[in-house]
């Protein structure tokens, strides 16, 4: 995980008068963290990024080696939401109709009826998204961007909220398909999940050793309803971002388009994603205004999957995070 400069918003959040009441939102975020923490040890950054994506109405791509609780954490966060949840395991033989649904002839009515696929959920967990071929990946383009599905000339609108949580393994590439750049651009964040610390792994072992039964996920209780999520999203949209901070975001993204180490820079959608992510982080901290630290916290998960290194820099071992860090550090932080 890249180092980020943050301030302790908890210590400062009571030193100003908020123009937007974010107390309920902040308390709800704390309850979600508490519920997920009943099962998952650590991984606070992943939990916070998923929560920020929910508040920003975005999708999340989670990448990490097997066994670091990617799927478990995503599933537990979904359990804290009182909404419809579905899970899809992507495989090389998966077809678009297996995801979207298909029309079936009803002998009683002599008409075709559309049977909805598993994508029709509020929170959709896609395991190993890079296992499915391009034809199946293309089926996700419309639903992820426009929140609708078109089948046989008919358009079906998705419910609210609608969010895709997708996981992939960065190591085992046999039998996988690289996600198209247009699809990657539809994920607001890419979360890179690392190994737990020594202390966290010791605690994992201790809790597993002390458990006399299998892990019971039912201890994680719902915290948020769909109506509450819609209300909190409206409040996030009211979080203020000064004009000089908007220019700061634009400068960061523009820096990816004029960098000799990058073959592909970020699009305006990345700028919007940084703004939405920063506003969500501010709201989660109980603030109704964006700070430079909120922006810097959002930059890495927003940009890491949207930019491409030149072959020369990639062969030198340079990473996209290194380039983003160089761009951010060259800019003066607005105050």
Buried (B, 14 or more C-beta within 10 A) or exposed (E): EBEBEEEEBEEEBEEEEBEBEBEEBBEBBEBBBEBBBEBBBBBEBBBBBBBBBBBBBBBBBBBBEEEBBBBBBBBBBBBBBBBBBBBBEBBEEBEBBBBBBBBEEEEEEEEEEBEBBBBBBBBBBBBBBBBBBEEBBBBBEBBBBEBEBEBEEEEBEBEBBBBBBBBBBEEEEEEBBEBBEEBBBBBBBBBBBEEBEEEBEEBBEEEEEEEEEEEEEEEBEEBBEBEBBEBBBEBBBEBEBEEEBBEBBBBBBBBBEEBEBBBEBBBEBBBBBBBBBBBBBBBBBBBBBBBBBBBBBBBBBBBBBBBBBBEEBBEEEBEBBBBBBEBBEEEEBBE
